[in-house]
Amino acid sequence: MTVYFLRHDSDMAKCLRHLKEASHLIEGVGRVGVCNANFDYEEIFSIPYWAMVINAGLIDKLAAFNENITVEGFYSSTIVGNTMVRAFTVSGIWDLDTQTRWSWGAAKRKATEWGLKFVTITAETTVKEIMNGRAERDFLKKGHSLVFMSLDGKKVFSQQ
C-alpha cells in the first residue's frame, strides 16, 4: 500500500486531473491519494486503506509537510506481531522530486513523528553472511522475511 502527496503546483499532480475521485484535493495545497502497484483507490471511508489514512490524520500531516512523497508500507494484522488489529506499518518513504528513497533512519523518524509504526529491524548482517546463507537461515528460522538494504540506502532487496 502506498499513500502519496503531490503538491498542487507539481507536474505529477496535473497528471491526476482525470483521477479526481481517487484522491483527496486540498485546495491550493495538493492531493493525497492511496494506491498500490496497479490501482488508485477512490476516496471512500468504507475502503480500509482510506479509513486508515483519515483516522491517522495523514491528510493533514502530509499537507503540512507539503513535499511530493510516497509513504510505502503494509496494511495488515500480522506484519509486526500477531495481533488481529489491522495497522499500517511504514516500510519506506520515497521522494518523488529527486526519485530517491529516504534513509531508514529519516523514514523511521518521520513515521514516528506522524504516529505511524515502522517496520521492525530485527538484526543487521554483512554481505559475507548473506553470501554464505547464514543470515538467511537465521532470519527464516525465526519466521521473519528478509529485507536487505545497503548502508547508503540505494540498494534494497527482499526475500520472503
C-alpha angles and dihedrals in degrees: 000000000000129000113198137191123199121186114236091242096052123106088230092061090051088058089061097062089108090052099055092132091053097058138046114247118214102193112243092358112065148264133293118203141172121219147146128212092287109025143044107214119228114242101257123139091221089065102090094220093055091043089056092049092050096043092048090052090236094145092064094038094052092044091052090049088050100192129126099253144138123220108208126197151116128283104204146121094231108040094101113021124339102280123145092225114100114229138170112246115191116227098176149336123234124204105219096195096056095027091230134128116238117243115265091248095052092045092049092049092050093045090050091047089054092048095250130134119246126211113273116250103213100179146345124233142176131251088246091058090048091050094052092047096240094116092050092049093049095048097043094047088060089052096251126135115229125247115173127191130181117241091250089055094235101109122052128169134162142198125200 
